[in-house]
Amino acid sequence: MPMVRFNERQHRRDKLRNAGQSILLVGSLALLAVAIGWLLGGWFGVLWAAILIGATVVFSPTVSPHAVLGLYGTRRLNPHDLPEIHQVIQVLAQRAGLPSVPELHYFATPVPNAFTVGSSRSSAIILTDGLLRAMTLRELAGILAHEVSHVRNHDLWIMGLADIISRVTGAMATIGVVLLLLSLLQMAEQHSSVHWPLIALLWGAPTINTLIQLQLSRTREFDADLDAAALTGDPEGLASALAKLQRYDPGFWERILWPGRRNPHPSVLRTHPEPEERIERLLSLRQANAAHPTVEARTVGLPTHWTQPTHRPRWRVSGLWH
């Protein structure tokens, strides 16, 4: 069987495509805000929209990652808790060039999941109990590399910027709708024509904003997958983890009473891409070449075995797991 190498050329092509899509999507959000500003007040409206977006970006409060962690009730994982996992995150953070190693936190819930809060200078990765029990160390390395990539790529900031632009656009659209309703009586008395493009844009702006943000989120997920594969040199590890998460059993009653809840359709309304597509893109990064055998990168600098946690969280009357 031929050895598998990492396909650098395919990785660069996918990275350029994702970067172009992200720029296009953020630009589309800004263009929508400019268009509404123009229809409402010409160049003054455009200037007003730019000032609102700039002021919101500058003066918006930053939430400490520890405040978010406190809301979830997570517990910080010390190096002696899961030493192999800490070794993995240290190696990945060094490879990614992060100024600080993300903190690892434990969330006592049986649902397998991982997410990140904070910025490149101060970040934390939350791992659930269900995830730690479901994954092998190789799969966990892929998941951690995915979250580290989110931090390195400033995805939280990009999505925050998109959210700010969307909120400003939504506020302008609301003001426009109110002004339009107030002027309808005057327009009827003067037999003035209704500006239908303005009405359509004002009413459709919130939906357009949401769809663009969802597409941007999916694009950033693809990009984090690519960078995770580059950090570990093992795209199959993350692909295996995604396949395992896809097979996560939602339970008998949930399948009966609420089928498809974990996989809403249509896919345009997803915050994450289809798992099948993510797996396919990751596996496309493999490059078989028997003439140049190489040692799999996950065995270089990364541990290969680990001890899973023994304590199982239980559901309490308070509704929390611990």
N, C-alpha and C positions, 0 to 999 in steps of 0.2 A: 504493500500500500504506500503511495507516495506521501512524503511529508508535506505539511501545509505551511506556507509562508503568508505573511501579511501583504495584501495587495495595496501598495502605497499609491499607485497611479489611480486606482478606483477611489481610494480614500480622498485624494486631492480633488478629483472631479466632483464627488458628492459634497465635499466641504464648500467648494465654490458655488455649487448650485444652491445649497442651503443658505449661504451668506447672501447670495443675490435675492433669494426669496424673502429673507428677513428684512433686508433693506427695502425691498418693494412693498412689503406689508406695512412696515412702520411708516414709510412714505405715503402709502394709501390712506392711513389714518390721519396723517397730517394734512394731506390733500383734501380729505373730506371736511376737516375743520376749516380749512381755507375757503373751500367752496361755499360752506354755509355762511362764513363771515362775509364773503363777497356778495352773496345774494341778500344778506340782511343789511349791509351798510357799505358796499363797495370796498375801496381801499381802506377806509376807516375800519370797516368790519374785519378785514384781513389783519390789520395792525392790532386790533382789539383781541383777536383770537391768538395771535402770536404772543402778546403780552400776558394773556391769561395762562397759556401753556407754560411760558417761561417762568412766571411768578409761582405757578403751582409746583414746577419742578424744583425751584430754588427753596421755597418756603414750606414744602410739604414735610410733615414730621417723619422722622425715621424711627421705626419700631425696633427696639433691641431684640436680637434673636432669643435672648434669655427670657424676655417677656412672653414671646410666643411659646417657648418651651414650657414656661410656667402654666400657660393656659392648657396645654396638652397633658400636663402632669408627668413629664418624662423624667427619667433618672439618668444622670451622666454615667457612662461606662468608663471605669478606671482601667488603666493598662493591665492590672492583675485580673480583671474580670474576664476579658476575652483577649489575651495577649496576641494571638495570631491575627485577629481582626485589626488590632491596633498596629501591628506590623504592616499589614496590607495598606491601611490608610496612610501611614507615614511614607511608604514607598511611592504610592500613587500621588500624594501631595508633592513630593520632591520631584517626581517626573513631570508633573503639571506645572511646576514652577510657582506654586502658591506661596505667598509670604508667610502663611501660618497654616498649620495642620488643622483641618476641621475637627471639632469635637464630635465624639460619638455619644449618642443618647439612646436609651432603651425605652420603648413604649410598650407597656404591657397590654397587648391586644392580640388575639389569635389571627387577625386579618393580616396576611403577608403584604407588607408595604414598606417603602422607604421614601423619605422626602428631605429636602434641605431648606434651611432658613439662614438668613444673614447675607454677608458679602464675602469677597475674596480675602478681606483682612480679618473678618470675624464671622465664622460660619459654623453651623452644626448640622450633622446628618443624623436623622432619626431612623432607627431600625426597629421594627416591631418584633414582638416575640414570635409571631407566626412566620415572619420572614426568616429569622435565625434558625428556626426548626425545619423549615422547608428546603433551604438551600444548602448545597455543598460549598466548600470554601472557594472553589473555582467560580461558582455562580455568584457568590457574594462579592468576590473581587470584581466581577463585571458590573454588578449593581453599584458598588462603591465607586468604581471608575466613572460610571454614568453620572452619579451625583457630584463627584469632584469636577467633572467636565462642566456641569451646570454652573458651579462656582467660578471656574476659570473663565468661562465664556460670558460671565456677567449676565446670565439669563434672567436672574431675579430682577436686576436693574432694567433690562430691556423690557420685560413684561410689565414692570412697574411704570416705565415710561409710556408704554402702549396704553396702560390703564388710565394714566393721567390725561393723555390726549383724548381718549375715549370719553372720559368724564367731562372734560371741557366741551367737547363736541356735543355730548348729550345735553349739557346745560344750555348751550347756545341754541340747540334745536328746541328745547322746551320753551325758552324765551321767545323764539321765533313763532312757535305754535300759539303761545298766549297772545302775542302781538297780532298775529293773523286773525285769531278769533275776535279780538277787540275791533279789528278794522273791517270785519265782514259786513257789518251794518252800514258803515260809511260807503263801502264799495258797492253795496246793493243800491243805495240811494243815488249814487253818482253813475250807476250802470257801468262801473269799471270792470274790465276783464280780470278774471282770476289767474294768478300766476301759478299754473299747475306744476311746472317743474320745481318751484320752491316748496309747494305743499308736499309733493312726493318726496323730496329730499329731506324735509323736516320730519315727516312721519317715518321714513325709512332709515334715518340716520342711526338710531339705537340698534336696530337689527343688523345693519351693515357693520357697525362697530363690533358687535359681538362676533359675527362670522369672521371678520378679519383677525380679531384677537385669538379665536380658536385655531385658525389656520396658522397664526404665528406660533402659538403654543406647540402645535404638532411639528412645525418646522424645527423649533428649538430642541424638541425631543429627538428628532432624527439626528441633529447635529451632535447632541450629547452622546447618542449611541455610537456615532462614528469616532468621536474623540475617546470614548471609553475603550473601544476596540484598539485604538492606537496606543493608549496608555498601557494596556495589558498585553498587547500583541496577540490577543486571544478572542477574536470575535465570536467564536463558538460558545465561550463561557457565558457571555451575556445573552446570546441567542437561546441557550439552554435554560437560563433563568426566566426569560420571557415566555418560553414555551411552558415552563412549569407554572408560572403565574396564570397563564391562560387556562390551564387545566384545573385551577383552584375551584373546588366544589362549593357552590353557594349554598348548598343544603336543599333537602327535599322540599320543604314547605315554600322556600323562596322560589324554587323552580316552578312549583305549582301555582302559587298565588301571584308571583311577580316575575314571570319569565323575561329574560333579557335585560333585567335591571342593571346588571354590571356591564352590559354591552349595549348601550343605547344606539338606536339607529334613527336617522341616517348618520353615516360616519362624519358628515360635515359638522355635526354637533358635538363631536368628541374633543376633549382636551388633549388626548394622546392619540397617536396614529393606531391603525389596526395592528395587532400583534403580529399577524402573518406578514404584513409588509415590512415591519421592523426586522423580523427574523430573516426575511429574504434579503434585505439590504445588508445585514450583518454578514450573512453567509456569502454574499457576493464579494466580500473583502478577502476571502480565502483564495490563495493562489497555490495550486498544486504544482510541485516541481520536484521530481525524483532526483534530478541531477545535482540539486543543491540542498541536501537535507540540512535542516536546522533544528536546534533544540527549541521546543515551544517556550515562548517568552514568559508564560505564567510560572515556569519553574525557575526563572532567573530573578532572584531578589524577593520572591514571594513565597510564603509558606505553602505547603501542599496538604497539610492535615491540621485539624483543629478539634477542640472539644466543645460540643454544643452545650448551651445552658441546661441545667437540670431542673430548676424551679419552673413550674408551670403556673401562669397566672390564672386566677379564678374570678368569675364575675361576682360582684358584690351588690348588695341591695341599693347602694348609692348609684349604681349604673356604671361604675368604673371597674376596670380589671387591674388587679394587683396581687 
